[in-house]
Amino acid sequence: MSAPSRARRGAAGRIPSGFTLLELLVVMVIIGLLAGYVGPRYFAQVGKSETKAAMAQVDAFTKALDQYRLDTGHYPAGDAGLAALVTKPANEPKWNGPYLNKAVPQDPWGRAYQYRQPGQHGEVDVFSWGKDGQPGGTGDAADVTSW
């Protein structure tokens, strides 16, 4: 037997393979500690990114509504809503859209964006009720508005 192959053999003449139970437990504890530390921080960032996405969409709707107003002389009626940015209303001869590249998406929480004309805070109001789907709220549950 050569010297390198004898160096790999253990005291009983066997070649050791694998990990001991203690080594595996130590690794599992380390992974658990990392997951406990990183997990909550990761999920907090997901909530912030949903709010930022909703803010960007509300801003895009507001700009598209302003373009609609420049073309037609008025904002879409409340019953036409944001769909008037994509599909020409039957009674609108000056419509020069579509004003959005795609259909009006739902907010990041799976609900429709709200549109009011006339608005309570301006000529039009565009908003999402946020994560909780209810008026008001704080943090992730705060409303995302155009005003």
N, C-alpha and C positions, 0 to 999 in steps of 0.2 A: 504494500500500500504506500502511495506517495505521501510526502509530508503535508501538502495542502489538504488532501482528503482526510487525513488523521486530525488536522486542526479543526475541521468542521464537526467532528463527532463529539457528542457529549460524554459525560462520565461513564454512562452505561454502554457506550459504544453505538448509540443511536444518533442520527442527525436530527437536531431540534428543528421543528417546523411550527409555524403559526404563532399566535399570541396567547399569553396566559389570560385567565379570566380577570385578574387584577388590572392588567394593561387595558383590556377592553372596557372595564368599568371606569377607569380614569378618563379614557377618551370620551365615553358617553357623558360623563359629568361635565367635561369641558364643552362639549357640543351643546348640552343643555343650558349651561351658563351663558354661552354666546347667544343662543336662541332667545333666552329670557331677556337679554340686554338689547339685542338688535330688533327683535320682533315688534315690540311696542313702538319703537321709533320709526320703523318701516311703515306700519299701518297708519301712524299719524300723518306721514307724508302723503299717503294715498288720499286721505280726506282733503288735504290742502290742494292736491292736484285736481281733484274733482271740482272744487270751488273755483280754482283758476280757470279751468276749462269752461265752466258755466259763465264766468265773467267775460271770457273771450268771445263766447257765442252771443251773449247779450250785446256786447259791443258791435259785433258783426251785424246783428239784426238791426241795431240802431242806425248804423251807417247805410244799410240797404234800405231801411225805411226813409231815410233822408233822401236817398237817390230816387225812390219812388215818388216822394213829395215834389222833388224838382221836376220830374217828368209830367206828373199829373196835376200838380197844384194843390194836392191835399194828401193826407195820410190814408191808408186803407181804413175802411169802416170797421168798427169793432167786430161785427159778425163775420167779415171776410178774414180778419186776423192775419197772422203771419203767412198763411198760405197764399195770400195775394202777392207775395214777393216771388213766388215760383210759378203760379198759375194765374193767367190773366182773368180778372173778374169780368163777368158778362157785360157790365155796364161801364166799362172803362176804356174809351177809345184812345186815350193818350198813353196807355200802358206801354212801356218799352223794355220789358224785362225778358227773361227772368233776372231778378236782382240778386239771387243766390245761385251758386253753382249746383247745389244739390237740394233735395227736399229738406224742409225744416226738420232738424233732428229733435229728439227728446233731450231733456236735460240729463246730466250725468247720472241721475238717480232714477231714470226711467219714466219721468213724467213730462207732460207737455209744458212748454213755456207759456206763460200767461201774457196776454196782450190786451191793453185797454186803450180805447180811443173814443172819447177824450180821456186823457189820463188824469189821475189825481195829483200827480207831481210834475206834470208837463203836458205838452200836447198829446204825447203818447207815453204809455208806460209798458215796458217789457221787463219781465221778471220771472224768477224761479223761486219756489217756496223753500228751496234748499233740501238738505238731506232728510229732514223730518216731514216734509210735505205740508207744513203748517205755517201760517203767517208768524213772523217774528222769529225768535231763536237767537242763539249765540254759537260761536265756534263753527263746527261743521254744519250745524242746523240753521245757521243764519241765512236769511233771504239774500238772493243775488239779484240786484236791481239795476235799471238803467239811469236812475236818478242819484 
